[in-house]
Amino acid sequence: MKKFDKERVLLAVAGPVMALVAAILLTSVVLLASGKNPIEPYHLMLQQIGYSDVQVLIVNQASMYYIAALAVALGFRMNLFNIGVDGQYRLGAVMTAVVGAHVGLPAVLQVPLLLLVAVLTGAFWAGIAGVLKVTRGVSEVVATIMLNAIATSLILYLTQTNTWGVQVGNNMTTGIMKKSGWIPGIDLGSDVGEIYGLVFLAVIMGVLYWLVLNRTRFGFDLRATGESESAAAASGVDAKRMTLTAMLISGAVAGLAGLPLLLGDSHTYSLTFPEGLGFTAIGIALLGRNNPGGIALAALLWAFLDKASPPWTTRPRWRTRRRSPRSCRA
């Protein structure tokens, strides 16, 4: 049993590593073919790891990627392709922002309320696709793609000034949330930034994901149904019920994906809120082989590539290094 677990860990680690090596080789070939130095871009990117503020950006971004990828992985383990995580995540964030801006309770009640709103919104939106699949046989891929488009239109409606929208300059927002719903993070200084408080939620969710799937009867039934519905039915598992349950849980997790940013930094939903997170999460879940450890490594890798590779002109020239006061980039 112990040997089997080691092999699974190695496989989970091998995915991100192999993807990174393949990407480096392919891009190096392109750079060489165009007469460029194939080493310099990677050298510049690796330099970013030494900057404390970039480290904070990577951790914060990875927490959102990780939660969204867990939502995708839950569907994958059930042999469901929940491509609607992006819509579920954005709709969960906007509804949480609306409630947070109009309801003011003590923090001990406000924060659980906001988490519950996000969970229920994501579950409801994914549940539509689940009901269509188990009652009418509609593919969850088609249903969730269409629901993504509907979610976008619904969000635009909710952020209009005649509903719950507040115009700030040229941007439409849901208004600033009550401070009792803000979740403080770990402040590392004005020149470094703050690690989102809900980064720890991502860690807890990863542990729960592993425990539920590998140490509970429900997790066994879910995995068995994903492997073979007929075999699961023969052992007394209701395949349709498990399909609907898996979609509801996947959507509930997806609804939480935007909360690290929403409750830890922006405190409002606006039209500049990140989009495409759910689609990135699909690649991260596949790269991590639906294993919580592998997904964590893939999320960190993706966040590093995202935060260490924007055009240099969009960043300040001076940064704060973790170990050295010298922070001038060449």
Rosetta blueprint (number, residue, H / E / L):
1 M L
2 K H
3 K H
4 F H
5 D H
6 K H
7 E H
8 R H
9 V H
10 L H
11 L H
12 A H
13 V H
14 A H
15 G H
16 P H
17 V H
18 M H
19 A H
20 L H
21 V H
22 A H
23 A H
24 I H
25 L H
26 L H
27 T H
28 S H
29 V H
30 V H
31 L H
32 L H
33 A H
34 S L
35 G L
36 K L
37 N L
38 P L
39 I L
40 E H
41 P H
42 Y H
43 H H
44 L H
45 M H
46 L H
47 Q H
48 Q H
49 I L
50 G L
51 Y E
52 S H
53 D H
54 V H
55 Q H
56 V H
57 L H
58 I H
59 V H
60 N H
61 Q H
62 A H
63 S H
64 M H
65 Y H
66 Y H
67 I H
68 A H
69 A H
70 L H
71 A H
72 V H
73 A H
74 L H
75 G H
76 F H
77 R H
78 M L
79 N L
80 L L
81 F L
82 N L
83 I L
84 G L
85 V H
86 D H
87 G H
88 Q H
89 Y H
90 R H
91 L H
92 G H
93 A H
94 V H
95 M H
96 T H
97 A H
98 V H
99 V H
100 G H
101 A H
102 H H
103 V L
104 G L
105 L L
106 P L
107 A H
108 V H
109 L H
110 Q H
111 V H
112 P H
113 L H
114 L H
115 L H
116 L H
117 V H
118 A H
119 V H
120 L H
121 T H
122 G H
123 A H
124 F H
125 W H
126 A H
127 G H
128 I H
129 A H
130 G H
131 V H
132 L H
133 K H
134 V H
135 T H
136 R H
137 G L
138 V L
139 S L
140 E H
141 V H
142 V H
143 A H
144 T H
145 I H
146 M H
147 L H
148 N H
149 A H
150 I H
151 A H
152 T H
153 S H
154 L H
155 I H
156 L H
157 Y H
158 L H
159 T L
160 Q L
161 T L
162 N L
163 T L
164 W L
165 G L
166 V E
167 Q E
168 V E
169 G L
170 N L
171 N E
172 M E
173 T E
174 T L
175 G L
176 I L
177 M L
178 K L
179 K H
180 S H
181 G H
182 W L
183 I L
184 P L
185 G L
186 I E
187 D E
188 L L
189 G L
190 S L
191 D L
192 V L
193 G L
194 E E
195 I E
196 Y L
197 G L
198 L L
199 V H
200 F H
201 L H
202 A H
203 V H
204 I H
205 M H
206 G H
207 V H
208 L H
209 Y H
210 W H
211 L H
212 V H
213 L H
214 N H
215 R H
216 T L
217 R H
218 F H
219 G H
220 F H
221 D H
222 L H
223 R H
224 A H
225 T H
226 G H
227 E H
228 S L
229 E H
230 S H
231 A H
232 A H
233 A H
234 A H
235 S L
236 G L
237 V L
238 D L
239 A H
240 K H
241 R H
242 M H
243 T H
244 L H
245 T H
246 A H
247 M H
248 L H
249 I H
250 S H
251 G H
252 A H
253 V H
254 A H
255 G H
256 L L
257 A L
258 G L
259 L H
260 P H
261 L H
262 L H
263 L H
264 G H
265 D H
266 S H
267 H L
268 T L
269 Y L
270 S E
271 L L
272 T L
273 F L
274 P L
275 E L
276 G L
277 L H
278 G H
279 F H
280 T H
281 A H
282 I H
283 G H
284 I H
285 A H
286 L H
287 L H
288 G L
289 R L
290 N L
291 N L
292 P H
293 G H
294 G H
295 I H
296 A H
297 L H
298 A H
299 A H
300 L H
301 L H
302 W H
303 A H
304 F H
305 L H
306 D H
307 K H
308 A L
309 S L
310 P L
311 P L
312 W H
313 T H
314 T H
315 R L
316 P L
317 R L
318 W E
319 R L
320 T L
321 R E
322 R L
323 R L
324 S L
325 P L
326 R L
327 S L
328 C E
329 R L
330 A L
